[in-house]
Amino acid sequence: MCDYTQVHYKCSHLRYTVRAWCTKYQETQKRCQPNVVAVEYRLNENCGITTTTSLPKHQLI
C-alpha cells in the first residue's frame, strides 16, 4: 500500500497527499488502497478548490 498524509483545511475539505509510492505502484502505475500514516492540519489556509471569486455574487453573503 502507498503511504499518504491526510490534510485538513480551513474550508473543511480533506486531501490525501502521497508520502511514498509502494513498489506495486512503481511497477504498474495503478493506485492501490491508501495507507494513511499521518494527519496534518492546515487550518490557516483553504485547500485551493473553493475561492470567493468562483462563487456567484448572491452566495457571497
Helices and strands as residue ranges (DSSP letters): E 2-9, E 14-20, H 23-28, E 34-42, G 52-54, G 57-59
